[in-house]
């Protein structure tokens, strides 16, 4: 049976230029899957023009109501929701975000089947689609841009002003990183870490083991290390670190990050922070006279969380701010006594063309088949938040109190 997808216009402000399917990926999809139809809602926001889709023979229209499944990136405004349809987008509701409570209510009222890109996972709960790799790419690039501005040793253009990743790497080829030590938190299996590593390696920075990193006093060249949870946490009772025990009982651990914070000058945060886990460094840690970190690229961007200097998100327009460890207040990011912080919370938006290409590939490979094979691997079943009857699915019943709340909870 034929199924029609619609690539919907992004209506959230600030505008997001990313798309689920690029023109090239869209054409390849409909050529590879004859039972799939695609229409594209006209948009003057996308990184790819209406003409780019039309030139591939894809219908561009102002009315997508005939489609079965609506594909978007950011939240769809309530007024633009079409009742009794299937929608895929980042709804930002599964953590009970107060600002999207009314959106979820409207989705239920309009009997929409909502599938969130964030909830599309395999049997082991590993995410199958996302922009994490490109968050890592842009976050690391921005971090080095901030380093150059702080030290006054080189300048990089904003990534949003560049055409694509290839052009960004050409700009990186023009600079030289001073002999500093850079610590990265994250897992090598994580997409964010992989993206950051791609930029660091492109710069020719030498990777060393965590042990070597701590021992090298004054490197003659820039060096970096990647540390996982086992490197920057320790058991309070002195027993050996056990990863499975850590994830099950995070409150029985404390941070051991200071052994890196005292020797590193730059910190790129790519980790996933689990609730109850120790903060990586606290405001008191940052006050310590031996605390040496001067530049933080916080790609994870948990506000007032595990990275004490991240006191607010920054923006693409103004990506940097300073954190004064003594006053615990914001200051100028080039202030010599401050920690320069980059904490943009929508990093992939700065690289919309490349990010869209990667996202579209993952969608076609990992998600599209579920619509065509009766959801053989239960991908849609796991991802579905709401039903066509206007109810929450069993897995997301925990959101009922969020939906029913009479006032915004902060």
Buried (B, 14 or more C-beta within 10 A) or exposed (E): EEBBBBBBBBBBEEEBBBBBBBBEBBBBBBEEBEEBBBBBBBBEBBBBBBEBBBEBEBEBBEEBEEBBBBBBBBBBEEEBBBEEBBBBBBBBBBEBBEEBBEBBBBBBEBBBBBBBBBBBBEEEEEBBBBBBBBBBBBBBBBBBBBBBBBBEEBEBEBBBEBEBBEEBBEBBEEBEBEEBBBBBBBBEEBBBBBBBBBBBEBBEBEBBEBEEBBEBEEBEEBBBBBBBBBBBBBBEEEEEBEEEBBEEEBEBBEBBBBBBBBBBBBBBBBBBBEEEBBBBBBBEBBEBEEBBBBBBBBBBBBEEBBBBBBBBBBBBEEBBBBBBBEEBEBBEBBEEEBBBBBBBBBBBBBBBBBBBBBBBBBBBEBBBBBBEEEBEBEBBEBBBBBBEEBEBBEBBEEBEEBBEEEEEEE
